């Protein structure tokens, strides 16, 4: 080959590589935008709750279902939809999710009563359950282990807290400054969903067929886990406002049934995994591939379970802080939605900064430092409001709390999803991402439930000292009793953050670096990159090699066996 020919060949390779990088950058930005839109769908209506209550004549203690109905469906269907995405296509699942988000945002904007709004919000949450696991699966397959993957996941992770902040900002401004008021938030979400659908349709590569031999769905497992999680999340959301609180008969009954269903799900998954991994047991038509391998919890010597538990606790702390701070500003300090919104602006700025920080350091420092620092900073945000002086200016407590609150969500989500993708197999990336997201959704519901119990208990106790029996909405509680209740709820959020930090410091000390630093590549390596980083293809060998020696990762695809 001539020198000119060699130069032309190298030039072509570099052109291909640059085009690939542009395509990957567009993909990351698109998926991050969808994450922001999905999170904003949960938070934008929350700042408008008082206005929604007045407009639709909804009593205050039932307003939380505008938020809870969305998280109920989006959290409980993640595992099932994640499995569907792995089997039948992540792009298809992603696009269907955006359609659900947009169509039912339109329905919410046109709702005329409490029941229709709650039902439509619940159906809209199905779209959120489809977007996140499919996005994580697309990213994991588009970016083999490399520095580019670290940056991609850090950028994607920033979409969650930034979407929450943007939802709060937009929701507050639209509610107060537009004629449709709270309905404007849903019109905005409709437009964002349409943009996400068009962007995803043109920027995400078409799905390739699944590499699994057996594409059957574990319908029994899907029913058990979805029904069990639905009942538990419903109880966590409704327990504090039931007629007799947590002592209400149907609350106790549904909690027991939900726990039993989850236990049955775990036993069923263990049975399916054992049957399909034991070559001495003949395959059965009644034993499809498990929805979730229980062995995934024990990977990396059990650290997978620790990371998932920390994600649960971080969202307990972060979401409870976000919820109670909004109520503190609007219901306690009587601020308007716009003035409340302005106080959350630092969260957006910090989210941008965290994105840059994580992308730069996740491939250089031990993950335990990121997670411990993040959980401690979220705990600090709760602490600032737990000891707040009501008469002090916003800059003394509210401003620093808004800055540090988002660090935990950013650091834990980015490093946690990187770790999960690193030890998961190529054909289970969406399910693994769905499992991580399920823990964050459960954490949100659990944190709100526990801090609500703390709030109501303190409110009733402190009001009793002034001879006041608090009504169901708590509107007749004395001023000082309300102040104590808000502070005690924040102490609950602080405790969740501290427990998460202690778990990370104790059990994640030897995880090491979960990100990647690219080394110098030869021209031959560049040829491999152009093949292995195809957004629709996963590098199975590189994924499997990231597991620690001695871990059981079931790296080999299951071979079809003779059915009974």
N, C-alpha and C positions, 0 to 999 in steps of 0.2 A: 504493500500500500504506500502511496506517495505521502510526502509530508503534508501537501495540501489536503489530501484525503483525510489524513489523521486529524488535521486541524479542523476540517469541516465536520468530521464525526464528533469531535469534542464540543464544537460549537453547538451542534444539534442537541447533544446531551444536556448542555447547560440551558438551552432554551426550554427543553422538556422539563428540567428541574425547576426553572423559574416559573413556568406555567403551572406546574404542580403545586408549588408553594402559594401562588396566587389563588389557586382553587381551594387549597386548604384554609388559607386565611379567610376567604369568603365564607367557607363552610362554618368556621368557628364563630365568626361574627353573626351569621344567620342563626345558629343554634343558641348563641348567647341571647340574642334578641328575643327568641322564643321563650327562653327561660325567664327573662325579665317580664315578658307579657303574661306568662303563666303565673308568676308570683304576684304581679300587679293585679291580676284577676282576683286574688285572694285578699289583697290589702286595700285596694282602691275603695271598695264599698265600706270598709270598716270605719273610715273617718267620717263617712256620711250616715252612720247608723242613727244618730239623734234626728237628723232630717228625714230619713226613711220612716222612722217611727211616727213622727208628726204627720207626714204625708199619707201614710197608709193606715194610721191609727193602730200601730202595733205597740203593745205594752213593753216597757223597757226590758223586762227580764226575758222576753221572747226574741229580742232583737238579735241575740248572738247566733240564732239559727240562720241568719242571712250569711254568716261566715262559716258556721259549723256544717251546713249542708254541703258546701263546696268541699271542705276538707274531708268530710265523711266519705264521699264517693271517690275523690282523688286519691285518698290515702289507702282505701280498702281494696281498690282494684289494681294497684300498681304491680303486684306480683303476677297476677293473671295476664294483664296486658303486656307486661314485660316478656312473658313466655311467648305470647302471640307474636310480638315483634321479632323475637329471635327466630321463630319458625317461618313466618310468612312475610317478613320484610319490615325493616325499621323505617324506611322512607314512607311506605304505605301507612304504617301505624301513625307516624308523625303527621302526615297530611290529614288523616281522618281525625286526629286529635285537634288540629287547628280548626277544622270544620265544626266540630262539636263546640269548641270555645266560642266561635263567632256566631253561629246560629242561635245558641241559647243565651249569648249576651244580648242579642236582639230581643229575644223573648223577655229577658229580665228588664230591659229598657221599657217594654210595653206593659209590664205587669201592673195590675190594678188592685191587688190585694196580697195579704201576707202569705196565704197558702200557695198561690201560683208562683210568687217570687222564690219561696223556699224550695219548691219542687224543681223549678228551672235552674236554680243555683246548684242543686244536687246533680242534675243531669249535666250541667256545664262542667262539673268536676271530673266527669269521665274523660273529657278532653285533656285536662291536666294530667290525669293518670297515664295517658298515652304519650304525651309530649316528652316528659322527663326521661323515662327509661329508654325510649327509642333514641333520644338525643345522645345519651351516654353510650349506648351501643354503637351508634354511628361514629362518635369521636374515638372510641377505643379501637375500632377497626380501621379508621382513617389514619391514625397515628400510632405506629408501632413504638415500642419503648425507645424514647429519644428525648432530647431537650424540647423538641417541638411538641411532643405529647404533654410535657409538663406545662408549657406555656398555654397550650390549647385548653387543658383542664382548668388551669388557674383562671383563664379568661372566661370560660364557661361558668365556673363556680361563682364568679363575681356577679353573674346575672341574677342570682337568687336574692341576696341582700339589696343590690341596687334596684332590682325590680320592686322589692318591697318598699324602698324609699321613694321610687318614682311613682308607685301606685298611691302612696300616701300624699305626695306632693300634688299630683294631678287630681286625685280625688277631692282634696281639700279646695283647690282652686276652682274646679268645675262645679262643685256643690254650691259654693257661695257666689260665684261670679256669673253663672249662666242661668238662663230661664228654666231649662228642664231640671236644674239642680242635680240631685243624685243620679238621675237617669243619664246625664251626660257622661258619667263614668263608663256606663255600659255601652253607650254609642262609641266612645273612644276604644273600648276593648273590641268592639266589632270591627272597627277599622284596622286595629293592630292585628287581629286574627286574619283578616283578608291579606294584609301585607305579608304576614308570616307564611300563609299558604302559598302565595305566588313566589316568594323568595325560596321556600323549600322545594317547590316543584321544579324550579329552574337551576338551583345550585347544588342540590343533593343528588349524587349519582344513583342510578337505578339499582334496586336490590338484586343481589345474586341469590340463587337457591340455597337453602340451608344445607350444611354439610352433614346433618344428622340423618342416619338411616331411618330411624323410627320417628315420624312426625306426628304421632298421635298426641292428643292433649289430655292431660289428667283432669277430667271434668269433675270428678269427685273431690280431688284436692282443691280445685278452684272454688268449688262451692263451699267447702269447709272453711278455707282461709278467708274468703270474702264475707261469708255470713258471720264468722266469728269476729273478724275485725270490725265489721259494721255494727254489731251489737255492742262491742266494747267501746268503740268510739262514740256511739250514741249515748251510752251510759255516762261516759266521761263528760259529754257535752250537756246532757240533760239532768244529770244527777243533782246538781245544785239548785235547779229551778223546778224540780218535780214537786207535787203537792206537799209531800212530807220529806222533801230533801232526799238524802241518801237512804233513809229508812222506808221510802216508798216501795210497795210490794213489787211493782213491775220493774223497778230499777234493780232490785236485788235479784229477781228471777232472770232478767236479761243478762246481767253480769255473769251469773253462774252458767247460763247456756252458752254465752260467748266464750268463756274460758274453756268449757268442755269441748266446744267445736274446735278451738285452736289446739287443744291437746290431741284430739282425734286427728287433726291435720298433720301434726308432727309425727304421730305414730304411723300414719298412712305413708308419709314421705319416707320414713325410715324403712318401712317394709318394702316399698318400691325400689329404693336405692339398693337394699340388700339383695333383692331378687335379681335385679338387672346387672349387678356387679359380681354375682357368684356364678361362675361357669358351670357349676354342678347342678344348678337349678334350671330346669327347662323354662323357656319364656312362655308367658301366658297372654292371651288376648285381653285379659282383665288387668294386666300390669303394664300400663303405658309408662313412658319416662316420667320421673317425678317432676312436679312443678318447681320444686326447690330442693336441691340436694342438701341434706342436713350436714354433710361433711364440709360444706362451704363455711360453716361457722367455726370449724376447728382448724382451718387452714392457717398457715404461718404460726403453728403451735398455739392456736387459740386466740391469736391477736386479732383475727378478723372479728370475733365476737366482741372483743374489747372496743375496737374502733366503732362498731355499730352501736354499742351501748353509750359510748361517748357522744356520738352524733345524736342519739336520743336525748341525752342530758343537756347538750348544748342547745338544742331546739326547745327544750323545756324552759331553759333560762332566757334565751333570746326572744322567743315569741311571747312569753308571759310579760317580759319587760315591755315589748312593743305594744301589747294590748293594754296594760295598765297605765302606761304613760299617756296614751291617747285619751283614755277616760279621765286621767288626772287633769290634763289640760282643759278638756272640754266640759266635763261634768263637775269637777271640783273647783278649778280656777275660772270656769265659765268663759273660756276663750272661744272665738269663732273658728270655723274650720280652716280659714286661711291663716290665722295667727298660729293655729296648731301646726299646720302644714309647714310654715316657715321654720318652726323649731326642729323639724326633722331634716332640713337641708344638709346639715353637716354629715348625716349618714350617707348621703349620695356622694359627697366629696371623699369621705373616708373609703367608701366602696371602691372608687376609682383608684385611690392610692394603694389599697390592699391588693387589688388585682396586679398592679405593677410589682409590689413587694413579693407576693407569692410566686409570680412567674420568674423573678430573679433568684430567689433563694431556695425554692423547693427542690432544686437539683443540687444544692450545695450544703445544706445543713440538715441535721437529724430531724425527722418529722416530729419527735417528741417535743422539741422546743416550740415548733409552730403550734401544736395542739394545746400544750400547757399555757403558752402565752395567750392564745385566742380565748380559751375558756376562762382564764383569769380576768381578761379584759371585759368579757361579757358579764362576769360576776361583779366586776367593779362598777359597771353601768347600773346594775341593780342596787349595789351598795350606796351609790350616790343618791338615789331616790329613797332608799330606806332611811337615810339620815338627813334628808333634805330639810332646809329651813324654808318654810313656805314664803316668808317675807323677803327672802334673798332674791337677787336678780337671776335671770335665766343663765347668765354667763358663769355663775358660781357652781351650779349643779347640772342644769339641763344641757348646757353646751358640751361640757366634757363627757357627759354620759352618752350623748348622741354620737360623739366621735368614737369612743371606745367600744360601743355596743356591737358594731358591725364586724369587728376584728374576728371574734370567735366564729361567727357564721361563715365568713370568708375563708379563714384558715382551716377550719374543720371540714367544710365542704370540699375545698380544693384538694387538700392532702388526703382526706378520707376517700374520695372518689378515685384518686390516683392509686391509692393502696388497693382498693377493691378491684379496679381494672387490672392491676399488676398481677394479682394472684388468682384471677378468674380465667376460665377457659374461653377461647374465641367464640364458641357457640352459646355461651351463657352470659355475655356481657350485659345485655339488656335486663335479664333477670337479676344479676348482681347489682346493677344500678338501681333497679326497682326495690330491691331489699334495703339498700342504703336509704333511699327516699322514703320507704315505708316507715323506717325507724324515725326519720325526722318528722313525718306527719304524726305518728303516734306520740312523739315527744311534744309536739305542739299541743295536741289535745290533752295529754296527761298534765303538762305544765299548767295549762289554763285551768284544768279541773282542780288541781291541788291548790293553786294560788287563789282560786275562787272560794274554795272551802275556807282557806285562811282569812280571806277578806271578809266573808260573811260572818264567820265566827267572831272575829275582832269587832266588826261593826255592831253585832248584836250585844256583845259583852260590854263594849264601851258605851253604847247608847243606854244600856240598862243602868249604868252609873248615874245618868242624868234623868232616870225615870221615864225613858222613852222606849216604847215597844216598836221596833222597826217594821214597817210594812214590807210587802213582798218585793217592791221595787227599790226599797232603801232610800226613797226620796225624802222621808221625814227624819232621817238620822241627823244628829247634831254635827256641827262643823268639825269639832275636835275628834269626834268618833270616826268620821270619814277620813280625816287625816291619818289617824292611827291605823285604820284598815288598809289604806293605800301603802303605808310604810311596811306593814307586816307582810302584805302580798309581795312586796319587793324583796323582803328578807327570804321568802320562799324561793324566788328566782335566783338570789345570791347563793343559796345552798346548792341548787342544781349545778350551777357553774363550778363551784368549789369541788363538788364530788367528781365532776368530769375531769377537772385538772388533776386531782389526786389519782384517779384511775390511770390517766395518761402517764403521769410521772412514775407510777408503780409498775405498769405492765408493758409500756411501749418503749422502754429505755434501749432495747436492743433491736428495734425495727430498722434503724438506720435511715438512709435517704430514700424516699419513695420516688422522687423525680429523677431525671436523667440529664447527664451532661454529654453532649456529642463530642466525640474525639475526632481527630483528623481522618478523613476518608480518602481512600485511593480512588482512582477512576473506576476500578471494578466495583468498589462499594457503591459508587454513585449509580451504576447500572442497577444494582440490587435495590437501591432506594426507590427508583422509578417504578419498580414492580411491587415492592412490598408495602408501599404507602398508598396504594390505590384505595380511595375512600370506601370502597365497597368490599375490600378484601382484608382479612385479618392474617397476620403472620403467626400462625399457630405455634411454630417452634419458639419464636421469641417470647410469646405470651407465656408458654408453659415454663420456659427456663427461668422466669422471674420468681417462681415459687421456691421456697427454701428447701434445702436438701432434707429428705426425710418426711416431707409433707405428703399426704395422700391427695393428689389433685385429679385423679382419674383422667390422665392426659390422653389416653387412647379413646377414640370414638367407640361407642358400643357396637359390637358386631351383631347383626341380626341372627337370632337363634330360632331353632325349630319350635313352632308353637304347638301347644298341646291340642 
